[in-house]
Amino acid sequence: MPTSFFFTTNEVQGRMSKPSAEKNLTTTNLQGIYYMTSGLWPILHMRSFEAVTGPKRDKWLVKTVGALITAIGSTLLFSAAREPDSETARNLGISTALALIGIDSIYSIRGTIPKIYLMDAAVEAAIVAGLMSARAVPDDRHK
């Protein structure tokens, strides 16, 4: 049977062991907190955000992206609280982190944005690794 990046609820619940579900919950919560913090930062204190990430020309755009990242973070936290082994939250977490890795890496390497964004790409890669390792660990009890 071919493996897929995404799984249905029944497949995940049937394949995920309890330690794996706990790892998913922990990773999803950490990602949600990281996104809430990093998303709110430019909204609440642009000056300190720019001190770390460099000056921004379009502050409204930085705040818009911050609001979107905050929305994703809150969705991850609420989803994890309601359904700890949610494949929807996991898929949102993985796809968002992969998108941010791409943006951070490409534009840092091109010199469009400061190299500090490569640190965010590293954090995002750790998030993806955590969520991928938790997504489908076989549990022999379900056989």
Short mmCIF file of the C-alpha atoms (twelve columns), coordinates in Angstrom:
data_MODEL
# 
_entry.id   MODEL 
# 
loop_
_atom_site.group_PDB 
_atom_site.id 
_atom_site.type_symbol 
_atom_site.label_atom_id 
_atom_site.label_alt_id 
_atom_site.label_comp_id 
_atom_site.label_asym_id 
_atom_site.label_seq_id 
_atom_site.Cartn_x 
_atom_site.Cartn_y 
_atom_site.Cartn_z 
_atom_site.pdbx_PDB_model_num 
ATOM 1   C CA . MET A 1   0.000  0.000  0.000  1 
ATOM 2   C CA . PRO A 2   1.518  3.387  -0.968 1 
ATOM 3   C CA . THR A 3   2.273  5.766  1.851  1 
ATOM 4   C CA . SER A 4   0.771  9.216  1.776  1 
ATOM 5   C CA . PHE A 5   1.870  12.488 3.343  1 
ATOM 6   C CA . PHE A 6   -1.642 13.028 4.651  1 
ATOM 7   C CA . PHE A 7   -3.808 10.471 6.463  1 
ATOM 8   C CA . THR A 8   -7.507 10.285 7.269  1 
ATOM 9   C CA . THR A 9   -8.662 10.346 10.888 1 
ATOM 10  C CA . ASN A 10  -9.308 6.597  11.024 1 
ATOM 11  C CA . GLU A 11  -5.894 5.816  9.530  1 
ATOM 12  C CA . VAL A 12  -4.130 8.046  12.036 1 
ATOM 13  C CA . GLN A 13  -6.058 6.789  15.049 1 
ATOM 14  C CA . GLY A 14  -5.468 3.208  13.947 1 
ATOM 15  C CA . ARG A 15  -1.751 3.740  13.319 1 
ATOM 16  C CA . MET A 16  -0.683 6.213  15.991 1 
ATOM 17  C CA . SER A 17  0.622  4.878  19.277 1 
ATOM 18  C CA . LYS A 18  -0.042 6.719  22.536 1 
ATOM 19  C CA . PRO A 19  3.539  8.063  22.834 1 
ATOM 20  C CA . SER A 20  3.298  9.274  19.230 1 
ATOM 21  C CA . ALA A 21  -0.007 11.055 19.920 1 
ATOM 22  C CA . GLU A 22  1.590  12.713 22.959 1 
ATOM 23  C CA . LYS A 23  4.588  13.800 20.843 1 
ATOM 24  C CA . ASN A 24  2.198  15.251 18.252 1 
ATOM 25  C CA . LEU A 25  0.332  17.152 20.972 1 
ATOM 26  C CA . THR A 26  3.568  18.516 22.432 1 
ATOM 27  C CA . THR A 27  4.947  19.551 19.037 1 
ATOM 28  C CA . THR A 28  1.645  21.115 17.961 1 
ATOM 29  C CA . ASN A 29  1.412  23.058 21.232 1 
ATOM 30  C CA . LEU A 30  5.006  24.288 20.930 1 
ATOM 31  C CA . GLN A 31  4.396  25.314 17.324 1 
ATOM 32  C CA . GLY A 32  1.199  27.122 18.309 1 
ATOM 33  C CA . ILE A 33  2.968  29.012 21.081 1 
ATOM 34  C CA . TYR A 34  5.907  29.863 18.783 1 
ATOM 35  C CA . TYR A 35  3.530  31.155 16.093 1 
ATOM 36  C CA . MET A 36  1.435  33.156 18.554 1 
ATOM 37  C CA . THR A 37  4.584  34.767 19.983 1 
ATOM 38  C CA . SER A 38  6.311  35.462 16.674 1 
ATOM 39  C CA . GLY A 39  3.066  36.608 15.037 1 
ATOM 40  C CA . LEU A 40  2.123  39.046 17.778 1 
ATOM 41  C CA . TRP A 41  5.625  40.453 18.163 1 
ATOM 42  C CA . PRO A 42  5.591  42.874 15.180 1 
ATOM 43  C CA . ILE A 43  2.013  43.847 15.931 1 
ATOM 44  C CA . LEU A 44  2.746  44.731 19.548 1 
ATOM 45  C CA . HIS A 45  6.293  46.119 19.256 1 
ATOM 46  C CA . MET A 46  7.539  46.808 15.734 1 
ATOM 47  C CA . ARG A 47  10.661 48.622 16.965 1 
ATOM 48  C CA . SER A 48  12.102 45.568 18.764 1 
ATOM 49  C CA . PHE A 49  11.019 43.294 15.914 1 
ATOM 50  C CA . GLU A 50  12.943 45.461 13.449 1 
ATOM 51  C CA . ALA A 51  15.952 45.600 15.784 1 
ATOM 52  C CA . VAL A 52  16.267 41.821 15.434 1 
ATOM 53  C CA . THR A 53  15.007 41.230 11.877 1 
ATOM 54  C CA . GLY A 54  16.063 44.448 10.168 1 
ATOM 55  C CA . PRO A 55  14.118 47.514 9.003  1 
ATOM 56  C CA . LYS A 56  10.833 46.995 7.176  1 
ATOM 57  C CA . ARG A 57  9.504  49.208 4.395  1 
ATOM 58  C CA . ASP A 58  5.888  47.974 4.407  1 
ATOM 59  C CA . LYS A 59  4.990  47.731 8.082  1 
ATOM 60  C CA . TRP A 60  1.349  47.032 7.249  1 
ATOM 61  C CA . LEU A 61  2.464  43.888 5.386  1 
ATOM 62  C CA . VAL A 62  4.624  42.730 8.305  1 
ATOM 63  C CA . LYS A 63  1.636  43.171 10.622 1 
ATOM 64  C CA . THR A 64  -0.634 41.334 8.163  1 
ATOM 65  C CA . VAL A 65  1.732  38.352 8.045  1 
ATOM 66  C CA . GLY A 66  1.994  38.539 11.835 1 
ATOM 67  C CA . ALA A 67  -1.791 38.394 12.138 1 
ATOM 68  C CA . LEU A 68  -1.947 35.383 9.807  1 
ATOM 69  C CA . ILE A 69  0.794  33.533 11.713 1 
ATOM 70  C CA . THR A 70  -1.036 34.354 14.972 1 
ATOM 71  C CA . ALA A 71  -4.276 32.960 13.520 1 
ATOM 72  C CA . ILE A 72  -2.524 29.741 12.511 1 
ATOM 73  C CA . GLY A 73  -0.916 29.479 15.946 1 
ATOM 74  C CA . SER A 74  -4.221 29.896 17.757 1 
ATOM 75  C CA . THR A 75  -5.857 27.349 15.441 1 
ATOM 76  C CA . LEU A 76  -3.105 24.837 16.245 1 
ATOM 77  C CA . LEU A 77  -3.510 25.415 19.982 1 
ATOM 78  C CA . PHE A 78  -7.308 25.145 19.950 1 
ATOM 79  C CA . SER A 79  -7.212 22.090 17.706 1 
ATOM 80  C CA . ALA A 80  -4.633 20.356 19.889 1 
ATOM 81  C CA . ALA A 81  -6.755 21.060 22.974 1 
ATOM 82  C CA . ARG A 82  -9.874 19.585 21.365 1 
ATOM 83  C CA . GLU A 83  -8.329 16.654 19.501 1 
ATOM 84  C CA . PRO A 84  -4.733 15.856 20.560 1 
ATOM 85  C CA . ASP A 85  -4.061 13.492 17.644 1 
ATOM 86  C CA . SER A 86  -5.726 15.680 15.004 1 
ATOM 87  C CA . GLU A 87  -4.340 15.031 11.537 1 
ATOM 88  C CA . THR A 88  -5.826 18.351 10.412 1 
ATOM 89  C CA . ALA A 89  -3.727 20.278 12.950 1 
ATOM 90  C CA . ARG A 90  -0.689 18.191 12.055 1 
ATOM 91  C CA . ASN A 91  -1.163 18.839 8.332  1 
ATOM 92  C CA . LEU A 92  -1.673 22.574 8.949  1 
ATOM 93  C CA . GLY A 93  1.454  22.631 11.087 1 
ATOM 94  C CA . ILE A 94  3.564  20.768 8.536  1 
ATOM 95  C CA . SER A 95  2.359  22.741 5.518  1 
ATOM 96  C CA . THR A 96  2.773  26.104 7.256  1 
ATOM 97  C CA . ALA A 97  6.261  25.232 8.491  1 
ATOM 98  C CA . LEU A 98  7.302  24.026 5.014  1 
ATOM 99  C CA . ALA A 99  6.020  27.240 3.431  1 
ATOM 100 C CA . LEU A 100 7.956  29.339 5.949  1 
ATOM 101 C CA . ILE A 101 11.113 27.247 5.429  1 
ATOM 102 C CA . GLY A 102 10.876 27.966 1.706  1 
ATOM 103 C CA . ILE A 103 10.331 31.703 2.128  1 
ATOM 104 C CA . ASP A 104 12.969 32.083 4.859  1 
ATOM 105 C CA . SER A 105 15.588 30.082 2.958  1 
ATOM 106 C CA . ILE A 106 15.105 31.414 -0.560 1 
ATOM 107 C CA . TYR A 107 14.895 35.073 0.362  1 
ATOM 108 C CA . SER A 108 17.689 34.913 2.972  1 
ATOM 109 C CA . ILE A 109 20.046 33.245 0.508  1 
ATOM 110 C CA . ARG A 110 19.150 35.818 -2.176 1 
ATOM 111 C CA . GLY A 111 19.844 38.631 0.287  1 
ATOM 112 C CA . THR A 112 16.278 39.985 0.151  1 
ATOM 113 C CA . ILE A 113 15.780 39.433 3.886  1 
ATOM 114 C CA . PRO A 114 18.397 39.229 6.673  1 
ATOM 115 C CA . LYS A 115 20.174 35.934 7.453  1 
ATOM 116 C CA . ILE A 116 18.463 35.867 10.887 1 
ATOM 117 C CA . TYR A 117 15.485 34.327 9.065  1 
ATOM 118 C CA . LEU A 118 17.587 31.192 8.532  1 
ATOM 119 C CA . MET A 119 17.239 30.650 12.292 1 
ATOM 120 C CA . ASP A 120 13.481 30.628 11.847 1 
ATOM 121 C CA . ALA A 121 13.902 28.126 8.993  1 
ATOM 122 C CA . ALA A 122 15.867 25.876 11.380 1 
ATOM 123 C CA . VAL A 123 13.093 26.099 14.003 1 
ATOM 124 C CA . GLU A 124 10.501 25.317 11.313 1 
ATOM 125 C CA . ALA A 125 12.559 22.290 10.181 1 
ATOM 126 C CA . ALA A 126 12.603 20.992 13.766 1 
ATOM 127 C CA . ILE A 127 8.823  21.421 13.909 1 
ATOM 128 C CA . VAL A 128 8.381  19.455 10.675 1 
ATOM 129 C CA . ALA A 129 10.679 16.706 11.967 1 
ATOM 130 C CA . GLY A 130 8.708  16.483 15.215 1 
ATOM 131 C CA . LEU A 131 5.342  16.365 13.487 1 
ATOM 132 C CA . MET A 132 6.490  13.876 10.847 1 
ATOM 133 C CA . SER A 133 7.975  11.528 13.443 1 
ATOM 134 C CA . ALA A 134 4.696  11.628 15.387 1 
ATOM 135 C CA . ARG A 135 2.354  11.188 12.442 1 
ATOM 136 C CA . ALA A 136 2.167  7.433  11.944 1 
ATOM 137 C CA . VAL A 137 4.083  5.221  14.312 1 
ATOM 138 C CA . PRO A 138 2.664  1.698  14.048 1 
ATOM 139 C CA . ASP A 139 0.970  0.471  17.173 1 
ATOM 140 C CA . ASP A 140 0.937  -3.318 17.295 1 
ATOM 141 C CA . ARG A 141 -2.106 -3.286 19.619 1 
ATOM 142 C CA . HIS A 142 -4.357 -2.289 16.678 1 
ATOM 143 C CA . LYS A 143 -3.446 -5.282 14.499 1 
# 
